[in-house]
Amino acid sequence: MIKNYSDHAANERTFLAWVRTVIAVVGFGLGAARLGNAPGHPWSEFLLLGSGSLVVLIAYVRMLFLRRRIAGKTALDDAAVPVDTLMILLIVALFALLATFGWHAL
């Protein structure tokens, strides 16, 4: 059995949850942008894809960081990593971009 298996599994599940959230938000945003009558700005689609990619990249770096911490011999605390706050802010920004797509579609 892998040492600290449940912690490693939780770390990977959290990473996959971030990826799933980004795929859902970006996919819905791009789909909503295609539904409107007026053509959207191409920069907004690139911004949506870029910020989604940034969230996935940060989630991957966070997963690697926590993997090393779990494998280490020091005790883990339950305090949130500052990267978590950044990722939440990026998800909020993705939702704001999604709202912008909806606003232009009206």
LINCOR-V44005 format. One record per backbone hydrogen bond with DSSP energy under -1.0 kcal/mol. NH is the residue of the N-H (numbers start at 0). CO is the residue of the C=O. E is the energy in kcal/mol with one decimal. If there is no record, write none. Layout:
nh | co | e
NH | CO | E
NH | CO | E
//
This chain:
nh | co | e
4 | 1 | -1.3
7 | 3 | -2.3
8 | 4 | -2.9
9 | 5 | -2.2
10 | 6 | -2.1
11 | 7 | -2.2
12 | 8 | -2.4
13 | 9 | -2.2
14 | 10 | -2.0
15 | 11 | -2.5
16 | 12 | -2.0
17 | 13 | -2.0
18 | 14 | -2.2
19 | 15 | -2.6
20 | 16 | -2.3
21 | 17 | -2.3
22 | 18 | -2.5
23 | 19 | -2.3
24 | 20 | -2.6
25 | 21 | -2.8
26 | 22 | -2.3
27 | 23 | -2.4
28 | 24 | -2.4
29 | 25 | -2.7
30 | 26 | -2.2
31 | 27 | -2.6
32 | 28 | -1.9
33 | 29 | -1.2
45 | 41 | -2.0
46 | 42 | -2.4
47 | 43 | -2.1
48 | 44 | -2.5
49 | 45 | -2.8
50 | 46 | -2.6
51 | 47 | -2.0
52 | 48 | -2.3
53 | 49 | -2.1
54 | 50 | -2.0
55 | 51 | -2.0
56 | 52 | -2.4
57 | 53 | -2.6
58 | 54 | -2.5
59 | 55 | -2.1
60 | 56 | -2.4
61 | 57 | -2.6
62 | 58 | -2.2
63 | 59 | -2.3
64 | 60 | -2.4
65 | 61 | -2.7
66 | 62 | -2.2
67 | 63 | -2.0
68 | 64 | -1.9
69 | 65 | -2.8
70 | 66 | -2.2
71 | 67 | -1.2
83 | 80 | -1.6
85 | 81 | -1.7
86 | 82 | -2.6
87 | 83 | -2.3
88 | 84 | -2.2
89 | 85 | -2.1
90 | 86 | -2.2
91 | 87 | -2.2
92 | 88 | -2.1
93 | 89 | -2.1
94 | 90 | -2.3
95 | 91 | -2.1
96 | 92 | -2.3
97 | 93 | -2.3
98 | 94 | -2.4
99 | 95 | -1.9
100 | 96 | -2.1
101 | 97 | -2.1
102 | 98 | -2.4
103 | 99 | -2.1
104 | 100 | -1.5
//
